[in-house]
Amino acid sequence: MPSTHDYIIDKRNENIQIYINGEFFHRLKAKISVLDSGYLLGDGVWEGIRLHKGTLIHLNKHLDRLYDGAKSIAMNIHKSKEEIKLAIIETLKINGMVSDVHIRLIVSRGIKSTPYQHPKVTIGKPTIVIIPEYKIASKEVKNKGITIATVATIRDNRTQDPRINSLSKHNCISACIEAEKMGVDEGLMLDSNGNVSTCNSTNFFIIRNNEVWTSKGEFCLNGVTRGSVIDLCQKNKIIIYEKNFGLKDVHSADEVFVTGTFAGIIPVTSVDGIKIGNGRLGKLTKHLQILYDSDIEGKTKKQ
């Protein structure tokens, strides 16, 4: 079954050096304490960052989101954005990486004196981990698309702010498990008002009458690629709406696609067993893929 995170396996990843709090460890020896807040509680924030032709794509936007998320959970990272940038660059240099790399940047609240949720029992500074891997997104998925279905798991703010890229992913994992049981690639999540919100690991868009629609963003992750697509639509005079809409609008859409840092823009061929359009990559979705790829290439040249 295809996935938005399908990639070509690269044996070089077997020997990568992973950054942990200023030190580097071979993949097999990279470990954190069982008393770390991330392990115990999923207490922390993270970012997925793409390295393309020597350029860290949308790095500043990713770091802004990381620090905003940390602030929202009252966590002081204790390093400046510039220091984090330098740590990422150092990690890439040690691994000799220049392109086709996906980086997982993780910041947990740090070590606990005892397994208890309150931040007051945290000892010392946050744990910072940088995991770089050679990853090229599957071209088959980008061309042939994925299938999705509506899941029962709701995306709302009753338990946690759904706009934060939190280490605690139980909500999304539940949706992912539901989707797998239904035999589809991603789970489409509704918000507490019954409006379409997001997928379990990607942001969601539909196209109707050459108009691009996405949610208002109240109950979905503030996706960097999502924001880039919105900007590209506006710059290229493609009508884009951030609005509330329901499943009827989705089922009768001309095209559907999802977005993410790793694979960019991915077409959706069916939703809840209903074929979207002709069941293939749509014309406007293809146009947006070209615009997005061109924008990425432009950023590498400027860098």
C-alpha positions, 0 to 999 in steps of 0.5 A: 500500500503506497504512502505519502512517506514512501521513499527509496531505501538508501544503504548510506543511512545505516551509518549516519551520525546522529546529533544528541545535545552537541555530540554525535553518535553512530545510528546504532549507538544514538540513545536517550535516557528512559527518563527523557520527557519525550520518551515518557510523555511525548513532551516536546516539539519537532520539525521535518526539514528537507535538504535539496541541492545544498539548501535547507528548504523553508528553514526559517519557517520551520524554526519559527514553527518550532519555537512557537510550538515550544513557547505554547507549551512553556518550554524554553529551548535554551538555544537560539535559532542561529545555534540550532541552524549551526547544529543542523549544518554541522550534522550535515557536514559530518555526514557529508550530505548535500542533497536528497536528505530529510532531517528530523529535528526533535526537542523534548523538555529534557530529563525527569528526576522521576516519571511524572508529567509536571515540568517542575521535575525536569532536570536541566535543559531540553534534549535536542536530537537531529536525525538526517537521512537520505530520502527521495520521495517515491515518484510513483506516489506523486504521479499515481496518488493515494487513497484516503477515507474519513476516520472517526478520530476527530481533530480538535482542541479538547485535548491539545492544540492541533496546530502544534507539531507536538511529539505527542501524536496519539491523535494522528496515530489513531487516525492512521491505524483506522485508515490502515484497517480500512485499506487506505493510505491516509485518514481524513479527519473532521473537526469538532464541528463536522468540517473537513480539517486535515489528514493524519500526516498531511494537509488537505486540499480540494479543487472545485471549478478551478478553485482551490479550497483548504480548511481555515487552519483552526484544527490542523497543523500549520503546515509549511508546505500548506502555506507555500501552496496558498502563497503560490496560488495567490501569486499565480492568480489561482483562486484559493479559499481557506474556508469551512467545507464538508464531506459532500464538497469533497466527494463531488470535488474535481480534484483532491490533493495533500501536502507535506514537507517530504513529498510536496504535493500528492494527488488523491484518487479516491475518498471514501471509495468515491473516485475523484475526477477521472481517478488520476492526477488532475490538471490543476494539481499537476500545475501546482506540482510544477509551480511548487517544484519550480519554487523549490529550485528557485530557492536553491539558486538563491541560496 
